[in-house]
Amino acid sequence: MSVGPVTKILIANRGEIARRIQRTCRELGVGDVAVYSEPDADAPFVREAAEAVALGGATAAESYLRIDALLAAARQTGADALHPGYGFLAENAELARRCAEAGLTFIGPPPEVIEAMGSKLESKRRLSEVGVPQIPSVTLDGEDESGILARGDDIGFPLLVKASAGGGGKGMRVVAKREKLAAAVGAGRREAERAFGDGTVYLERYLEGVRHVEIQLFGDAHGQVVHLYERDCSIQRRHQKILEEAPSPALDPALRQALCDAAVGAGRAIGYLGAGTVEFILAPDGAFYFLEVNTRLQVEHPVTECVTGLDLVRLQIEVARGAALPAQADLPPLFGHAIEARLYAEDPTKGFLPAAGPIDVFEFGPAPDVRVDSGVESGSVVTPYYDPMLAKVIAWAPTRAEAAEQLATALATARLGGRNNRALLVRLLRHPAFLAGETDTHFLERHDPKQLGRPLEDMGAGSG
């Protein structure tokens, strides 16, 4: 990150995260510039921007992934900073490097950190050196079938085939039987090459009944690294999160401190700057293992904001301007409980099939302590070109049970047109196992999404 004055930010993203960043820019009196593709020309984030520049094209490759076009838009509008949001180029070291060359403040960590943490293998190596616990794994480097099988025997079955680059479950395979390993490695390599341009895969021990718990980090240009506690993101579909909460129902104070200490140690070891997240696998016995570092703002950052009272985008901007972070002891303690649900235009009864098309109505009723971060409104159109997330809906309450019911009620009574996963989210939030805190990353394998996602009988004021 190059530290400097931040007076006008080009937001290199779209949808709800672009609107989220715009909101903080307005509160700080910072100018904002939207960039947009042809399908997004009438989107709310474009209309609400102080300035907007057309990128052309429809697909991400034709628009939001074009570094040259983003930098040209920054020059055209006089922006002195760039915020990548999440997704697209948010963890692209080349973008960070090109921003520095162009004299733009990149609101994220330095390119060297992004590069090192973008490789799961390199990040595991770096953090193992400072004692962050690791799941046993072995790298594959051109072995033939017998060599692959020998490596698999070293780890033991079941195991995971994982891509070194990228995320979102791409390139990942669970292998329970030895005779299926070579085929899974080949398929994982091909998928990783298509998705990330890097077919490197490795083998990792597969742990049953684990939770996904992550620690929110912040680092400044003065060498200070602090944590903002944890988020539990165990409810997932296809290795992608759909419910996130803070604090985690699985942590006692001692385990929370151990996880936070490990994350801060990792941040210091890599010289972290800005907002980042250290993700861990938490085993049923309380043992935890490093998973990866996300060198960006997370989709689920609002739950941290709700339980700390902090504006994480504001903190990002202040750190980019060179401000010092408060000492850990001066940061707010956790208060209450927050849960976020990701509302998608997809059909859980048909394998989470994305559902492009118009949204005739999109209305949430007023509710205390319920926040809706949306990229759409009534009359918007869900295009097939981008991720089909419609909104993040977040509820805060003094207790976990109250937060779950507030969020379920807000979703159940909203007026939502088009196909979406609202029914699945409502049933998850009211599920006895979820309310008891009995969640892990395989929750939706034990509880059929086709049943949880069937239409709700009583939608209140809802539709669709």
GUFIDREN-543740 format. One line per field, with one value per residue (C-alpha): residue in three letters; x, y, z. Coordinates in nm, 3 decimals, decimal comma. Layout:
N
aa	(Ala_...)
east	(X_...)
north	(Y_...)
up	(Z_...)
END
This chain:
464
aa	(Met_Ser_Val_Gly_Pro_Val_Thr_Lys_Ile_Leu_Ile_Ala_Asn_Arg_Gly_Glu_Ile_Ala_Arg_Arg_Ile_Gln_Arg_Thr_Cys_Arg_Glu_Leu_Gly_Val_Gly_Asp_Val_Ala_Val_Tyr_Ser_Glu_Pro_Asp_Ala_Asp_Ala_Pro_Phe_Val_Arg_Glu_Ala_Ala_Glu_Ala_Val_Ala_Leu_Gly_Gly_Ala_Thr_Ala_Ala_Glu_Ser_Tyr_Leu_Arg_Ile_Asp_Ala_Leu_Leu_Ala_Ala_Ala_Arg_Gln_Thr_Gly_Ala_Asp_Ala_Leu_His_Pro_Gly_Tyr_Gly_Phe_Leu_Ala_Glu_Asn_Ala_Glu_Leu_Ala_Arg_Arg_Cys_Ala_Glu_Ala_Gly_Leu_Thr_Phe_Ile_Gly_Pro_Pro_Pro_Glu_Val_Ile_Glu_Ala_Met_Gly_Ser_Lys_Leu_Glu_Ser_Lys_Arg_Arg_Leu_Ser_Glu_Val_Gly_Val_Pro_Gln_Ile_Pro_Ser_Val_Thr_Leu_Asp_Gly_Glu_Asp_Glu_Ser_Gly_Ile_Leu_Ala_Arg_Gly_Asp_Asp_Ile_Gly_Phe_Pro_Leu_Leu_Val_Lys_Ala_Ser_Ala_Gly_Gly_Gly_Gly_Lys_Gly_Met_Arg_Val_Val_Ala_Lys_Arg_Glu_Lys_Leu_Ala_Ala_Ala_Val_Gly_Ala_Gly_Arg_Arg_Glu_Ala_Glu_Arg_Ala_Phe_Gly_Asp_Gly_Thr_Val_Tyr_Leu_Glu_Arg_Tyr_Leu_Glu_Gly_Val_Arg_His_Val_Glu_Ile_Gln_Leu_Phe_Gly_Asp_Ala_His_Gly_Gln_Val_Val_His_Leu_Tyr_Glu_Arg_Asp_Cys_Ser_Ile_Gln_Arg_Arg_His_Gln_Lys_Ile_Leu_Glu_Glu_Ala_Pro_Ser_Pro_Ala_Leu_Asp_Pro_Ala_Leu_Arg_Gln_Ala_Leu_Cys_Asp_Ala_Ala_Val_Gly_Ala_Gly_Arg_Ala_Ile_Gly_Tyr_Leu_Gly_Ala_Gly_Thr_Val_Glu_Phe_Ile_Leu_Ala_Pro_Asp_Gly_Ala_Phe_Tyr_Phe_Leu_Glu_Val_Asn_Thr_Arg_Leu_Gln_Val_Glu_His_Pro_Val_Thr_Glu_Cys_Val_Thr_Gly_Leu_Asp_Leu_Val_Arg_Leu_Gln_Ile_Glu_Val_Ala_Arg_Gly_Ala_Ala_Leu_Pro_Ala_Gln_Ala_Asp_Leu_Pro_Pro_Leu_Phe_Gly_His_Ala_Ile_Glu_Ala_Arg_Leu_Tyr_Ala_Glu_Asp_Pro_Thr_Lys_Gly_Phe_Leu_Pro_Ala_Ala_Gly_Pro_Ile_Asp_Val_Phe_Glu_Phe_Gly_Pro_Ala_Pro_Asp_Val_Arg_Val_Asp_Ser_Gly_Val_Glu_Ser_Gly_Ser_Val_Val_Thr_Pro_Tyr_Tyr_Asp_Pro_Met_Leu_Ala_Lys_Val_Ile_Ala_Trp_Ala_Pro_Thr_Arg_Ala_Glu_Ala_Ala_Glu_Gln_Leu_Ala_Thr_Ala_Leu_Ala_Thr_Ala_Arg_Leu_Gly_Gly_Arg_Asn_Asn_Arg_Ala_Leu_Leu_Val_Arg_Leu_Leu_Arg_His_Pro_Ala_Phe_Leu_Ala_Gly_Glu_Thr_Asp_Thr_His_Phe_Leu_Glu_Arg_His_Asp_Pro_Lys_Gln_Leu_Gly_Arg_Pro_Leu_Glu_Asp_Met_Gly_Ala_Gly_Ser_Gly)
east	(0,000_0,130_0,029_-0,086_-0,371_-0,700_-0,945_-1,116_-1,149_-1,208_-1,413_-1,299_-1,607_-1,985_-2,310_-2,350_-1,981_-1,955_-2,256_-2,106_-1,780_-1,972_-2,160_-1,841_-1,694_-1,996_-1,967_-1,598_-1,642_-1,425_-1,509_-1,608_-1,589_-1,788_-1,688_-1,945_-2,004_-2,284_-2,529_-2,470_-2,536_-2,865_-2,758_-2,804_-2,431_-2,381_-2,671_-2,562_-2,194_-2,051_-1,889_-1,915_-1,704_-1,818_-1,580_-1,778_-1,829_-2,054_-1,840_-1,597_-1,304_-1,438_-1,494_-1,406_-1,091_-0,930_-0,649_-0,565_-0,927_-0,946_-0,628_-0,747_-1,073_-0,873_-0,665_-0,974_-1,150_-0,849_-0,890_-0,590_-0,682_-0,836_-1,047_-1,080_-1,367_-1,373_-1,376_-1,258_-0,910_-0,919_-0,633_-0,442_-0,083_-0,046_-0,324_-0,159_0,175_0,027_-0,151_0,180_0,343_0,057_0,081_-0,250_-0,297_-0,409_-0,644_-0,509_-0,179_0,144_0,177_0,444_0,203_-0,082_0,151_0,281_-0,060_-0,228_-0,047_-0,183_0,141_0,360_0,133_0,143_0,522_0,559_0,322_0,450_0,784_0,624_0,442_0,089_-0,061_-0,093_-0,300_-0,060_-0,015_0,217_0,288_0,254_0,527_0,494_0,465_0,331_0,036_0,247_0,409_0,070_-0,052_0,260_0,203_-0,160_-0,048_0,179_-0,123_-0,381_-0,740_-0,980_-0,787_-0,843_-0,702_-0,671_-0,565_-0,277_-0,423_-0,770_-1,060_-1,434_-1,381_-1,249_-0,997_-1,099_-1,187_-1,256_-1,101_-1,208_-1,058_-0,701_-0,800_-0,978_-0,688_-0,510_-0,833_-0,921_-0,579_-0,614_-0,961_-0,850_-0,553_-0,769_-1,030_-0,764_-0,592_-0,921_-1,022_-0,689_-0,439_-0,240_-0,294_-0,079_-0,255_-0,156_-0,290_-0,414_-0,552_-0,932_-1,079_-1,437_-1,686_-1,481_-1,588_-1,463_-1,355_-1,169_-1,002_-1,035_-0,695_-0,584_-0,229_-0,097_0,214_0,368_0,407_0,092_-0,122_-0,447_-0,743_-1,115_-1,216_-1,362_-1,638_-1,786_-1,862_-1,934_-2,268_-2,157_-2,274_-2,016_-1,740_-1,893_-2,032_-2,402_-2,439_-2,175_-2,182_-1,985_-1,894_-1,854_-2,073_-1,783_-1,523_-1,459_-1,238_-0,919_-0,971_-1,068_-0,746_-0,536_-0,688_-0,650_-0,289_-0,207_-0,367_-0,187_0,140_0,077_0,001_0,321_0,526_0,415_0,415_0,043_-0,115_-0,484_-0,776_-0,723_-0,855_-0,674_-0,893_-0,873_-1,026_-1,149_-1,170_-1,427_-1,156_-1,065_-0,749_-0,720_-0,524_-0,432_-0,636_-0,548_-0,510_-0,757_-0,577_-0,890_-1,214_-1,444_-1,804_-1,899_-1,729_-2,066_-2,100_-1,772_-1,894_-2,215_-2,042_-1,764_-1,933_-1,644_-1,665_-1,409_-1,408_-1,337_-1,050_-0,916_-0,919_-0,760_-0,480_-0,426_-0,381_-0,110_-0,308_-0,200_-0,440_-0,542_-0,360_-0,537_-0,639_-0,806_-1,029_-1,394_-1,483_-1,735_-2,094_-2,405_-2,434_-2,463_-2,558_-2,535_-2,726_-2,626_-2,937_-2,876_-3,076_-3,051_-3,266_-3,152_-3,401_-3,216_-2,858_-2,833_-2,886_-2,839_-3,161_-3,103_-3,390_-3,588_-3,671_-4,012_-4,005_-3,726_-3,844_-3,747_-3,967_-3,817_-3,674_-3,454_-3,098_-3,144_-2,912_-2,955_-2,651_-2,795_-2,680_-3,031_-3,370_-3,721_-3,692_-3,330_-3,223_-2,998_-2,759_-2,587_-2,246_-2,168_-2,214_-2,591_-2,576_-2,861_-2,788_-2,640_-2,894_-2,748_-2,920_-2,774_-2,925_-2,805_-2,817_-2,759_-3,114_-3,263_-3,035_-3,131_-3,503_-3,475_-3,291_-3,531_-3,830_-3,675_-3,615_-3,951_-4,152_-3,956_-4,123_-3,888_-3,958_-3,776_-3,623_-3,397_-3,267_-3,474_-3,664_-3,339_-3,197_-3,510_-3,521_-3,150_-3,188_-3,478_-3,326_-3,286_-2,932_-2,827_-2,987_-2,801_-2,474_-2,428_-2,284_-1,992_-1,893_-2,099_-2,428_-2,595_-2,481_-2,668_-2,971_-3,104_-3,106_-3,396_-3,610_-3,479_-3,519_-3,875_-4,121_-4,226_-4,591_-4,627_-4,438_-4,602_-4,592_-4,351_-4,396_-4,204)
north	(0,000_0,340_0,582_0,926_1,174_1,012_1,273_1,088_0,709_0,509_0,205_-0,083_-0,294_-0,305_-0,385_-0,381_-0,342_-0,035_0,118_0,025_0,207_0,505_0,540_0,582_0,816_1,046_1,040_1,135_1,394_1,188_1,192_0,861_0,737_0,438_0,233_0,019_-0,235_-0,214_-0,436_-0,220_0,116_0,163_0,000_0,185_0,209_0,397_0,636_0,712_0,774_1,126_1,043_0,739_0,611_0,350_0,059_-0,101_-0,472_-0,713_-0,984_-0,924_-0,981_-0,704_-0,459_-0,494_-0,701_-0,448_-0,284_-0,040_0,078_0,124_0,331_0,538_0,610_0,722_0,959_1,092_1,180_1,287_1,007_0,972_0,634_0,302_0,069_-0,282_-0,404_-0,785_-1,029_-0,925_-0,772_-0,727_-0,974_-0,899_-0,798_-0,656_-0,404_-0,295_-0,261_-0,065_0,170_0,249_0,314_0,549_0,740_0,602_0,496_0,131_0,069_-0,272_-0,437_-0,409_-0,623_-0,841_-0,940_-1,006_-1,220_-1,426_-1,480_-1,546_-1,877_-2,112_-2,305_-1,998_-1,863_-2,199_-2,200_-1,842_-1,880_-2,221_-2,047_-1,833_-2,124_-2,084_-2,438_-2,611_-2,900_-3,171_-3,137_-3,230_-3,049_-3,224_-3,139_-3,340_-3,685_-3,973_-4,178_-4,394_-4,084_-3,921_-4,235_-4,242_-3,880_-3,962_-4,249_-4,005_-3,789_-4,067_-4,095_-3,921_-3,622_-3,302_-3,209_-2,827_-2,559_-2,341_-2,030_-1,875_-1,984_-2,048_-2,425_-2,434_-2,711_-2,874_-3,243_-3,468_-3,812_-4,095_-4,389_-4,435_-4,558_-4,231_-4,001_-3,975_-3,887_-3,626_-3,466_-3,445_-3,292_-3,047_-2,935_-2,874_-2,677_-2,468_-2,393_-2,277_-2,068_-1,915_-1,979_-2,194_-2,569_-2,624_-2,848_-3,005_-3,272_-3,192_-3,404_-3,396_-3,316_-3,411_-3,188_-2,868_-2,508_-2,219_-1,939_-1,630_-1,338_-0,980_-0,810_-0,454_-0,330_0,024_0,184_0,221_-0,152_-0,191_-0,503_-0,554_-0,791_-0,720_-1,063_-1,352_-1,443_-1,793_-1,875_-2,246_-2,255_-2,291_-2,423_-2,542_-2,409_-2,060_-1,892_-1,808_-1,736_-1,558_-1,450_-1,286_-1,388_-1,760_-1,983_-2,231_-2,011_-1,957_-1,664_-1,872_-2,021_-1,679_-1,531_-1,814_-1,769_-1,390_-1,417_-1,657_-1,423_-1,114_-1,307_-1,400_-1,038_-0,914_-1,184_-1,075_-0,700_-0,666_-0,331_-0,248_-0,487_-0,861_-1,186_-1,492_-1,798_-2,108_-2,455_-2,530_-2,898_-3,038_-3,087_-2,716_-2,757_-2,500_-2,488_-2,215_-2,212_-1,895_-1,517_-1,300_-0,976_-0,763_-0,659_-0,960_-0,991_-1,058_-0,751_-0,601_-0,851_-0,725_-0,367_-0,453_-0,609_-0,348_-0,028_0,038_0,130_-0,098_0,093_0,412_0,236_0,125_0,483_0,621_0,362_0,442_0,807_0,705_0,718_0,499_0,235_0,237_-0,004_-0,336_-0,242_0,077_-0,098_-0,165_-0,494_-0,731_-0,641_-0,839_-1,077_-1,021_-1,261_-1,197_-1,386_-1,372_-1,337_-1,485_-1,503_-1,881_-2,190_-2,416_-2,684_-2,714_-2,734_-2,359_-2,283_-1,906_-1,727_-1,434_-1,204_-0,901_-0,824_-0,658_-0,585_-0,568_-0,418_-0,478_-0,334_-0,110_-0,310_-0,200_-0,332_-0,490_-0,368_-0,439_-0,393_-0,447_-0,408_-0,411_-0,245_-0,289_-0,296_-0,418_-0,702_-0,989_-1,053_-1,386_-1,217_-1,176_-1,337_-1,354_-1,211_-0,964_-0,838_-0,906_-0,881_-0,836_-0,838_-0,735_-0,817_-0,863_-1,243_-1,493_-1,630_-1,282_-1,194_-1,514_-1,448_-1,081_-1,179_-1,462_-1,230_-0,958_-1,207_-1,383_-1,060_-0,884_-0,837_-1,008_-1,076_-1,339_-1,668_-1,648_-1,845_-1,658_-1,969_-2,162_-1,878_-1,845_-2,218_-2,225_-1,939_-2,118_-2,466_-2,627_-2,741_-2,392_-2,234_-2,483_-2,376_-2,720_-2,603_-2,707_-2,680_-2,988_-2,866_-2,855_-3,207_-3,336_-3,109_-3,125_-2,783_-2,904_-2,934_-2,622_-2,423_-2,518_-2,222_-2,092_-2,150_-1,825_-1,544_-1,266_-0,966_-1,141_-1,261_-1,469)
up	(0,000_-0,089_0,185_0,078_0,062_-0,032_-0,164_-0,449_-0,471_-0,786_-0,679_-0,900_-0,836_-0,870_-0,690_-0,315_-0,228_-0,455_-0,277_0,060_-0,017_-0,159_0,170_0,373_0,110_0,148_0,526_0,506_0,232_-0,003_-0,374_-0,534_-0,892_-1,016_-1,318_-1,494_-1,770_-2,025_-1,828_-1,517_-1,684_-1,495_-1,168_-0,836_-0,768_-1,096_-1,039_-0,682_-0,764_-0,760_-1,096_-1,323_-1,613_-1,865_-1,916_-2,199_-2,250_-2,067_-1,913_-1,626_-1,864_-2,089_-1,805_-1,435_-1,494_-1,734_-1,535_-1,814_-1,835_-1,456_-1,447_-1,744_-1,558_-1,254_-1,468_-1,646_-1,319_-1,113_-0,860_-0,631_-0,480_-0,584_-0,370_-0,517_-0,295_-0,301_-0,590_-0,937_-0,890_-0,512_-0,456_-0,775_-0,708_-1,059_-0,995_-0,670_-0,851_-1,141_-0,900_-0,731_-1,069_-1,161_-0,831_-0,704_-0,342_-0,352_-0,058_0,027_0,120_-0,081_-0,396_-0,232_0,046_-0,199_-0,410_-0,118_0,039_-0,298_-0,310_-0,045_-0,055_-0,003_0,272_0,452_0,430_0,553_0,846_0,954_1,014_1,286_1,449_1,309_1,323_0,984_0,853_0,731_0,354_0,068_-0,258_-0,592_-0,841_-1,160_-1,000_-1,209_-1,086_-0,855_-0,709_-0,650_-0,473_-0,256_-0,157_-0,077_0,146_0,333_0,417_0,464_0,346_0,328_0,197_0,001_-0,337_-0,329_-0,576_-0,461_-0,625_-0,593_-0,376_-0,382_-0,382_-0,740_-0,793_-0,463_-0,440_-0,139_-0,199_0,029_-0,165_-0,281_-0,627_-0,703_-0,615_-0,952_-1,136_-0,872_-0,900_-1,279_-1,254_-0,986_-1,195_-1,501_-1,304_-1,128_-1,460_-1,614_-1,312_-1,205_-1,485_-1,238_-1,222_-0,911_-0,658_-0,328_-0,093_0,256_0,538_0,541_0,882_0,970_1,152_1,131_1,158_0,947_1,183_1,065_1,240_1,114_1,100_1,046_1,000_0,962_0,812_1,159_1,223_1,433_1,372_1,562_1,550_1,556_1,685_1,490_1,249_1,221_0,856_0,884_0,698_0,337_0,004_-0,248_-0,021_-0,034_0,275_0,306_0,681_0,888_1,250_1,528_1,784_1,714_1,934_1,946_2,117_2,485_2,590_2,599_2,251_2,112_2,249_2,104_1,757_1,769_1,889_1,603_1,348_1,479_1,479_1,117_1,027_1,188_1,018_0,671_0,740_0,689_0,593_0,572_0,620_0,592_0,725_0,856_0,808_1,024_1,039_1,391_1,482_1,728_1,992_1,984_1,775_1,498_1,176_0,929_0,608_0,415_0,430_0,236_0,152_0,120_0,282_0,327_0,211_0,573_0,724_0,838_1,123_1,266_1,225_1,413_1,714_1,742_1,622_1,383_1,013_0,847_0,516_0,709_0,885_0,547_0,420_0,736_0,724_0,354_0,455_0,700_1,024_1,315_1,441_1,807_2,035_2,080_2,435_2,308_2,052_2,137_2,304_2,146_2,225_2,134_1,843_1,467_1,187_0,813_0,543_0,178_-0,034_-0,379_-0,700_-0,715_-0,664_-0,376_-0,488_-0,821_-0,707_-0,639_-1,006_-1,067_-1,164_-1,400_-1,487_-1,369_-1,006_-1,007_-0,635_-0,375_-0,046_0,314_0,584_0,853_1,143_1,432_1,415_1,070_0,794_0,423_0,198_-0,150_-0,506_-0,648_-0,608_-0,745_-1,124_-1,132_-1,359_-1,250_-1,537_-1,611_-1,624_-1,253_-0,913_-0,841_-0,486_-0,440_-0,091_0,247_0,528_0,877_1,215_1,551_1,892_2,250_2,209_1,929_1,944_1,914_1,622_1,439_1,479_1,380_1,065_0,983_1,027_0,811_0,531_0,562_0,550_0,274_-0,064_-0,306_-0,671_-0,876_-0,769_-0,463_-0,165_0,097_0,214_0,269_0,478_0,692_0,763_0,846_1,093_1,265_1,251_1,596_1,517_1,408_1,714_1,932_1,770_1,616_1,285_1,071_0,707_0,617_0,764_0,422_0,347_0,652_0,600_0,244_0,068_-0,147_0,164_0,335_0,014_-0,072_-0,078_0,260_0,341_0,528_0,360_0,559_0,326_0,094_-0,261_-0,513)
END
